[in-house]
């Protein structure tokens, strides 16, 4: 007979969440990098610090959203990157709720260096900034 604790491990394969990192430290790190990008501003959106370029979101802080165990940032990624990153490096990247279906990636802040994080944030900023619609030119009569 399998002991109850062993049966529970077989039935519930979900790993225990790792201890949450120093949230404020990671948020300050995220702020420092995001705010170094031109025209970036921050405001609370859905209860979390969110970073914008012009009027579009390019990064959302994830502070253990719905007790999911992540201290992370969600960013848009170029087509195909989400699948490659989440399958190749599942300890660093995940498909976030709500925006994951649009190709965004979740990045575990305690698993990436400042350089890696800055690269992802810069790429997300560029993706969002280049999607801005050009202003309409007045019609000539």
C-alpha positions in Angstrom: 0.0 0.0 0.0 1.3 3.5 -0.9 1.5 5.9 2.1 -1.0 8.8 2.1 1.8 11.4 1.6 3.2 9.4 -1.4 -0.4 9.1 -2.9 -0.9 12.8 -2.5 2.4 13.5 -4.4 1.2 11.2 -7.2 -2.3 12.8 -7.4 -1.2 16.4 -6.9 2.0 16.9 -9.0 1.9 20.7 -8.5 5.3 21.7 -7.0 5.2 23.8 -3.8 5.7 27.5 -4.6 9.2 28.6 -3.8 9.5 31.3 -1.1 8.6 34.7 -2.4 11.5 37.0 -3.1 11.9 40.5 -1.8 9.1 42.1 -3.7 10.0 45.7 -3.2 13.6 45.0 -4.3 12.4 43.5 -7.5 9.9 46.3 -8.1 12.6 48.9 -7.7 14.8 47.0 -10.1 12.0 46.9 -12.7 11.2 50.6 -12.2 14.8 51.6 -12.7 15.1 49.7 -16.0 11.7 50.7 -17.3 12.0 54.4 -16.4 15.3 54.5 -18.3 13.4 54.0 -21.5 12.2 57.2 -23.3 8.6 58.4 -22.7 7.9 55.8 -20.1 5.5 56.4 -17.3 4.0 54.3 -14.5 0.6 54.0 -13.0 -1.4 51.3 -11.1 -3.5 49.2 -13.4 -5.4 46.2 -12.1 -3.8 46.9 -8.7 -0.2 46.4 -10.0 2.5 48.9 -11.1 2.3 49.0 -14.9 4.6 50.7 -17.3 3.4 52.6 -20.4 5.0 54.2 -23.5 2.6 56.8 -24.8 -0.7 55.2 -24.0 0.2 51.6 -24.3 1.3 49.0 -21.8 4.7 47.4 -22.3 5.3 45.9 -18.8 3.1 44.8 -15.9 4.5 43.9 -12.5 3.1 40.5 -11.1 3.2 40.5 -7.3 2.0 37.0 -6.6 -1.2 37.5 -8.6 -4.0 35.4 -7.1 -1.3 33.6 -5.0 0.2 32.1 -8.1 3.8 32.2 -6.6 5.2 34.5 -9.2 7.1 37.7 -8.6 7.5 38.6 -12.2 6.9 41.0 -15.0 4.6 40.4 -18.0 5.8 41.8 -21.4 4.7 41.5 -25.0 7.1 39.4 -27.1 7.6 39.0 -30.8 5.6 36.2 -32.5 7.0 32.7 -31.6 9.1 33.8 -28.7 6.6 32.8 -26.0 6.5 29.2 -27.1 10.3 28.9 -27.4 11.1 30.6 -24.1 8.5 28.9 -22.0 9.4 25.4 -23.4 13.2 25.9 -23.3 13.5 27.8 -20.0 10.3 27.0 -17.9 12.1 28.0 -14.7 12.5 31.6 -16.0 9.5 32.1 -18.3 5.8 31.3 -18.3 2.6 32.1 -20.1 0.8 34.7 -18.0 -3.0 34.7 -17.6 -5.1 37.2 -19.6 -2.4 38.4 -21.9 -0.6 35.1 -22.6 -3.0 34.3 -25.5 -1.7 37.5 -27.2 1.9 36.2 -27.0 3.0 37.9 -23.9 5.6 36.2 -21.6 5.9 36.2 -17.8 9.5 36.6 -16.6 10.5 35.4 -13.1 12.4 38.4 -11.7 14.6 36.3 -9.4 15.7 34.1 -12.3 17.0 36.7 -14.7 20.0 39.1 -14.6 19.6 42.8 -15.0 21.0 42.5 -18.5 18.5 39.9 -19.5 15.6 41.9 -18.0 16.7 45.1 -19.6 16.8 43.3 -23.0 13.3 42.0 -22.6 12.0 45.3 -21.4 13.7 47.2 -24.3 12.3 44.8 -26.8 8.8 45.1 -25.3 9.0 48.9 -25.3 10.0 48.8 -29.0 7.2 46.4 -29.9 4.6 48.6 -28.3 6.1 51.9 -29.5 6.3 50.8 -33.1 2.6 49.7 -33.0 1.5 53.3 -32.4 -0.9 54.4 -35.1 0.5 57.2 -37.2 -1.4 60.5 -36.7 -3.9 61.2 -39.5 -2.8 64.0 -41.8 -5.5 66.6 -42.4 -7.2 66.3 -45.8 -6.3 68.6 -48.5 -9.3 70.3 -50.1 
